[in-house]
Amino acid sequence: MNRNDHCPDFDFQQGRWNVRHRRLKARLAGCADWEEFAGTSEQRPLLGGNGNIEDNLLHLPGGDYRAVALRSFDPATASWAIWWLDGRAPHMLDVPVIGRLEGGVGSFYADDLLDGRSVRLRFLWLGADGDAPRWEQALSPDGGANWETNWTMDFTRA
C-alpha cells in the first residue's frame, strides 16, 4: 500500500450508531458489579480515509459526557494508533493503543498506568466484518498473562 491509498479497516464504523455500554464499577479490584448505560457514536473519515474520528455521547448514570476516539493508519507498519480524549479532561489524550484489524477482529495494545500501577491495556474490535460490531477494553496487571475485560460497547446502526 502506498501512502496515498485508503486503508478501509475502519470503514465498517462510518456513520451514526446507538451504543449499549457495559462497564465494571471498579477495575482490577475483583469487582463483579457492572453498570449499563446508553450512548451514541458518529464516525467520519480523516486523512483521506487513513484516519477517522469517532464522536461519542455517553449517558452515564451520574451524567452525560462526550469523548472522542482518534485513529490514524501508518502504511509503513500497516498498523493503527487509537487515542481517547475524554471531554471531562479536555487537555489530556490517553496513551495510544497500537495494532491492526484482521479477519473482522482488531487487536490494539499499550502499556499504561492505573492508579500508579503498571498495566497492559487492550482494545478489541469484534465483528468488524458484520452488522453489529463490538468493542472491548481490558487490563492486565501481569503483562498480558491474564486479562480483565472492564468495558464493552455494542453498536447498532442509528
C-alpha positions as CSV (number, residue, x, y, z in Angstrom):
1,M,0.0,0.0,0.0
2,N,1.4,3.4,-0.9
3,R,0.9,6.4,1.3
4,N,-1.9,7.7,-0.9
5,D,-4.0,4.6,-0.7
6,H,-7.0,4.4,1.6
7,C,-7.0,1.8,4.3
8,P,-10.6,0.5,4.6
9,D,-10.2,-1.2,8.0
10,F,-12.5,1.1,9.9
11,D,-14.9,1.9,7.1
12,F,-17.4,-0.5,8.8
13,Q,-17.9,2.0,11.6
14,Q,-18.6,5.1,9.5
15,G,-21.9,6.8,10.2
16,R,-24.2,7.0,13.2
17,W,-24.7,4.4,15.9
18,N,-26.6,3.7,19.0
19,V,-24.3,2.2,21.6
20,R,-25.0,-0.1,24.6
21,H,-22.2,0.4,27.2
22,R,-21.4,-2.0,29.9
23,R,-18.5,-1.4,32.3
24,L,-17.2,-2.7,35.6
25,K,-17.7,-0.3,38.5
26,A,-14.1,-0.9,39.7
27,R,-11.0,-2.1,37.6
28,L,-8.6,-4.7,38.7
29,A,-10.2,-4.9,42.1
30,G,-12.1,-8.2,41.9
31,C,-15.3,-6.3,41.2
32,A,-18.2,-8.2,39.5
33,D,-20.6,-5.3,39.5
34,W,-21.4,-3.9,36.1
35,E,-23.3,-0.8,35.2
36,E,-25.1,-0.4,31.8
37,F,-25.9,2.8,30.0
38,A,-26.8,4.0,26.6
39,G,-24.9,6.3,24.2
40,T,-24.5,7.4,20.6
41,S,-21.5,7.5,18.3
42,E,-20.7,9.0,15.0
43,Q,-17.6,8.2,13.0
44,R,-16.2,10.0,10.0
45,P,-13.0,9.6,8.0
46,L,-10.0,11.9,8.1
47,L,-6.6,11.9,6.3
48,G,-8.2,10.6,3.1
49,G,-9.5,7.5,4.9
50,N,-6.3,6.7,6.7
51,G,-7.7,8.2,9.8
52,N,-11.0,8.8,11.5
53,I,-12.7,10.4,14.4
54,E,-15.4,8.8,16.5
55,D,-17.5,11.3,18.4
56,N,-19.3,9.8,21.4
57,L,-22.0,10.9,23.8
58,L,-22.2,8.6,26.8
59,H,-25.2,8.7,29.1
60,L,-23.6,7.5,32.4
61,P,-25.8,7.1,35.4
62,G,-24.1,10.1,37.0
63,G,-24.5,12.3,34.0
64,D,-23.7,12.7,30.3
65,Y,-20.3,13.4,28.8
66,R,-18.6,13.5,25.5
67,A,-15.4,11.8,24.3
68,V,-13.7,11.1,21.0
69,A,-11.6,8.3,19.6
70,L,-9.0,9.5,17.1
71,R,-7.4,6.9,14.9
72,S,-4.6,7.0,12.3
73,F,-3.1,4.4,10.0
74,D,0.6,4.1,9.3
75,P,1.1,2.4,5.9
76,A,4.8,1.7,6.7
77,T,3.9,-0.6,9.6
78,A,0.3,-1.5,8.5
79,S,-0.8,-0.6,12.0
80,W,-3.3,1.8,13.5
81,A,-3.0,4.0,16.6
82,I,-6.0,4.9,18.6
83,W,-6.1,7.8,21.1
84,W,-9.0,8.5,23.5
85,L,-9.9,12.1,24.5
86,D,-12.4,12.4,27.4
87,G,-14.4,15.6,27.5
88,R,-14.1,15.7,31.3
89,A,-10.3,16.0,30.9
90,P,-10.1,18.0,27.7
91,H,-6.4,18.7,27.7
92,M,-5.2,15.1,28.1
93,L,-5.0,12.4,25.4
94,D,-4.8,8.8,26.7
95,V,-1.8,6.7,25.7
96,P,-2.4,5.3,22.2
97,V,-3.1,1.7,21.6
98,I,-1.4,0.3,18.5
99,G,-2.5,-2.7,16.4
100,R,-4.4,-3.9,13.4
101,L,-7.6,-5.5,12.1
102,E,-7.5,-8.9,10.5
103,G,-10.5,-11.1,9.7
104,G,-13.0,-8.9,11.4
105,V,-11.0,-8.7,14.6
106,G,-8.9,-5.8,15.7
107,S,-6.4,-6.1,18.5
108,F,-4.7,-3.0,19.9
109,Y,-2.2,-2.8,22.9
110,A,-0.4,-0.3,25.1
111,D,1.4,0.0,28.4
112,D,-0.3,2.3,30.8
113,L,-0.8,3.1,34.4
114,L,-3.8,2.5,36.6
115,D,-3.7,4.3,40.0
116,G,0.1,4.5,39.7
117,R,0.4,0.8,38.9
118,S,1.8,-0.5,35.5
119,V,-0.8,-2.3,33.4
120,R,-1.2,-3.6,29.9
121,L,-4.1,-2.2,28.0
122,R,-6.0,-4.0,25.3
123,F,-8.8,-2.8,22.9
124,L,-10.5,-5.4,20.8
125,W,-12.9,-4.8,17.9
126,L,-15.0,-7.9,17.3
127,G,-17.4,-8.4,14.4
128,A,-15.8,-5.6,12.4
129,D,-16.8,-7.5,9.3
130,G,-20.5,-7.7,10.3
131,D,-23.5,-5.5,11.1
132,A,-23.1,-5.4,14.9
133,P,-19.6,-4.6,15.9
134,R,-18.4,-4.8,19.5
135,W,-15.6,-3.0,21.2
136,E,-14.0,-4.3,24.4
137,Q,-11.4,-2.8,26.8
138,A,-9.4,-5.0,29.1
139,L,-6.5,-4.5,31.5
140,S,-3.8,-6.9,32.5
141,P,-1.8,-6.5,35.7
142,D,0.8,-9.2,34.7
143,G,2.0,-8.2,31.2
144,G,-0.8,-9.9,29.3
145,A,-0.9,-13.3,31.0
146,N,-4.4,-12.6,32.5
147,W,-7.0,-10.1,31.3
148,E,-9.9,-8.4,33.0
149,T,-12.5,-7.0,30.5
150,N,-13.8,-3.9,32.1
151,W,-15.8,-2.1,29.4
152,T,-17.8,-3.3,26.3
153,M,-19.7,-1.3,23.7
154,D,-22.2,-2.9,21.4
155,F,-23.1,-0.9,18.3
156,T,-26.3,-0.9,16.2
157,R,-27.0,1.4,13.3
158,A,-28.9,4.6,14.2
